[in-house]
C-alpha cells in the first residue's frame, strides 16, 4: 500500500457518489457547503469507503491503517486546532473530517491551517478502517498501531 493508493481509495469513495463528489469539488472551502458535506461524509461516503476497505487483504488493510494513523498524527497540531477548536475528542473528529475530504483538502489544511473550519467532524469515517479490520480478521487492530490518532499525541505539533 502506497500513500498514492491510500488517497485513491478515499477519492474513489467520493467518485462512487458523483453528486456528492461534485458538491465537494465545488465547495471552495465555503463553511456552509462543508457543513453539509460533513453529514454526507459520515453517511454515504463512509459507506462507500467501508465497501472499498472490505475488499483489501490483511496486509493491505494493515498498511492502509498505518498511513491513516500517520496522516492523522501529522495534522495533530496546535496551529490547526486553533481554527477547528473542540475538545480532545472534538479535534480528533475534525481531523477525521479533514482526512475524509480527500488529499486536496487535507493538503490545503496542512499547508494553510487558517483555512480549517470550526467543528466540522466525521468521527465514523476516521474509525471505519479499524471496524472493518476487526470484522474481517476477528481481532482488534490497536496492537499493530504505529502512531496514535489521539489529540495532542504529536508532541512536536503542540510545542509553544
N, C-alpha and C positions, 0 to 999 in steps of 0.2 A: 504494500500500500504506500503510494507516494502522497505527498501533500496535494499534488495536482489531482489525483484520483479522489482524495478526500473532498476537495472542493467540488469536483464533478458530481459526486453523489448528492451533495446538498443542492447544487444547481439543477440537476435532473429532477430532484424532488419538487422544485418550483416549476420546471417545464411540464411536469405531469398535470399541473393545473394552469393551463395557458392564460386564463383570465387573471388569475392572481399574480402570475409572473409579470404580466403586462402592468398591473397596478403597482407592483413592486418597482419595476423598471421606470415607471413614470412618477414615482413618489417624490423624487427630487428632495429628499430629506425633509419633507413637509410633515410637521408633527401630527396633524390630524390624519393624514394618509398613513403614516407609520403606525399610529394607534390602531387603526382599522386592520392593518396588516398583521399586527401582533396577535389579534384574535384568530386570524386565518392561519398564521404560522403555527399557533398552538393546536389547531384542529386539522385542517386539510393538508397543510404542508407536512406536519408531523406524521400524519397517516401515510403519506407518500414516502416519506423518509424511512419509516419503520418497514414498509414493504421492501424498499431497496436494501436496507441493512439486513433484513431477514434472509436475503439470498447470499450473503457473504459466508465464506468458510471461517472456521475458528481463528486461524492465523490472520486473515484479512480483517476480521472484525476487531481482533485484539489490536492490530496496528492502527486501525481507524480510531479506536478509542484513545490510544496513546497520542495521536495527533490532536484529537478533540481536546484532551486534557491539556496538552501543551499550548494550544491556541487560546484556551480559556485562561490558563495561567499567565500567558503573555499579556493579556489585557486586564489582568487583575492589578490595576494601578490607581493610585490616588487621583491622578490627573483626569482619569476617565470617571471615577466615582464622583468627582466634583460636579459633573454635569448630569449624571444619571441619578445620583443620590440613593437613598434606600438603606435599609439595614444590611447586615452582612448577607442574609438570605436574599433580600431585595436586589442587592448589587449582583449577586450570583445569577439571579434570574434575568437581570438586564443584560449581563454578558452572554447568557444563553440566547437572548433575542439578537444581539449583535452578531453572534456567530451564525445563527439560523437564517439571517437575512442574506447570507452568502458572502463570497470573497470580496466583492467590490465594496459593500457596506462595511464589512469588517476592516478592510484596509483604510477606508475613509476615517473611521473612528480611531483606529490605531495611530494614524498619522496626524489627525486633527481632532483630538478629544472634545474640543468645544462644539463639534457637530453632533455629539451624542445628545439624546433627548431624555428627559426626566421620566422615569418609571415605566418604560416600555419593557415588558417581560415576556419570556417564553420558557417557563420552567420545564414543561413537558418535553419540549424539543431537546433541551440540554441533557435530560436523563434517559431519553428513549433508548440510546445505544446500550446503556447498562441493562435496561429491562430486556431488550432483545437478546443480549448475550446470556442473561440468566435463563430466559425461556428456551433458547436454542441448546444451551450446553449444561443446563441444570446446576449451575454454580454461580456464585456472585463474582463479579469482576474485581472488586476492590483490592484483593491481594496482588493483582498484576499492575495496579496503577503506578505511573511514574511521576506524575505531577498532581498535586491537589488542585481541585477546582474551587475549593472553598475561598471565600473572600478573605483578603489580607494574607494569603499564604505565600504570595510572591513578595518576599521581604524587600527586594530591590525596588519594587513598584510603589512602596509606601515610605520610602526614605524622605524625610522632611527637607 
